[in-house]
């Protein structure tokens, strides 16, 4: 990702390269996280990105720390399987904006936000259509 790339509107950035980012890109990534985004970095870069206060992490194998208004997730081990990495990122970022598979006559490509209440907690594992 070039340092000129805009990060506005993103909830998280996954930096997968084990090589250090350029100083300009590192500054941009840190600014993104400090402004409220989540920065996810590999184990090899743990020493370069130091977060602040530890946060309870919902995903095993990651060190999650506050970073300004945002957060920094550092992998505790090397990433060796892209499938598991994608699943980890999905769990770290949250499932509230995950697109639903379109197997019903709903408008395809839509993003649904399920209401989270005590009577209707966030879905886990698979998606449930709320009762009407």
N, C-alpha and C positions, 0 to 999 in steps of 0.2 A: 504494500500500500504506500503510495507516495505521500510525502508530508503535506502535499497540497490538497489531498482528499478531504472532503467535508464530512464531519461526523454528526452534524445536526440531525436530531430526530431519532438517533439510534439509542436503543436501551443498553446495548453491550457491544464490546469489540473483543474479538478473539484474535490474539496475536500468536500465530503458530510457529513462527520461525525461531530456531534456537540461537541464531545470531542476534547480537544486540542491534536495536533499531538505531538509525541515525539520530544525532542529537535533536534535530528539528522534529522528527517523528516521535521520539521519546517525549519531548515537551508537549506535543499535541495529544498523545495518548494520556499522559498524566493530567493535562488540563481537562480532557474529556471525563476522566474518572472523578476528578475533584469537583466538577460541575454537576455530578449526579449520576453518571453512567457507571457501568460495570466493566472493568478491564480484566480479561482472563489471559494469563501468560503461562508459558511452559515452565517446567521445573528448572531448566537451564538458566532462566532469567530471574529466578527468585531473589538473588542478591541485588539485582539492579533496580527492582521495584519493591520498595519496602512500604508496607501499609502502616496504618496507625494502630487502632485498637482492634483486638480480635473479635470476630463476630461468629456466632454459631453457624456452621456451614451445613446445609441440607444434603450435601453430596460428599460421600466418603472419598478421601484421596485429595482433598483441596484444603488449602489454608485460606480462609476468607477474612479479610480485614477491612475496616473502614478506610476511606481514602478521600478526605474532604467531605463533600456531600454524597459521594458515591462509594464504590467498593472495589477491592482488588482481590481477585481469586487467583491463587498460585497453585499449580499442580504439585502434588507431593511426589509424583513419580513421572517418568517419561511417558509421553503419549505414544502408544504402539498400535492402537486400533482406531481408525477413523469412526467406526460405528459407535464405539463406546464414548469417544470424544464428543460426538454429536449428541448422544443421550445425556452426557454430563452437562454440556452447555445448555441443553433444553431445561434440565432440572435447575441449574444455577440461575438462569435468567427468569424462569417461571413459565408456567403453562397457560397463563391467562390469555395470551394473545396467539396461542398455537392455532393455526388454521385447521379446521375440521376436515376429515376426509369426506368427499362429496359422493355419498352412496344413496342419498335420498333426493327428492326433487327440490332441495333447497338451492338457493343461488350459489353456484360454484365460485370459489375464489373469495368468498366472504370470510371475515374474521368475526367470530362471535365471542363476546365476553359474558361468561356465566356470572350471575350475581352470587356473591359470597355472603351468606347469612348463616346464622346458627342452624336454621332449619334446612338450609341447602348449602353445605360446605363445597369447597372447590373440588372438582372431580379428580380422582387419582387413578392412574392406570389406564382407564378408557373413558371416553366421553359419554355423558348421559344427557339426554335432552330434558330440559326442565319440564315438569308437569305444568299444564295450563289450567 
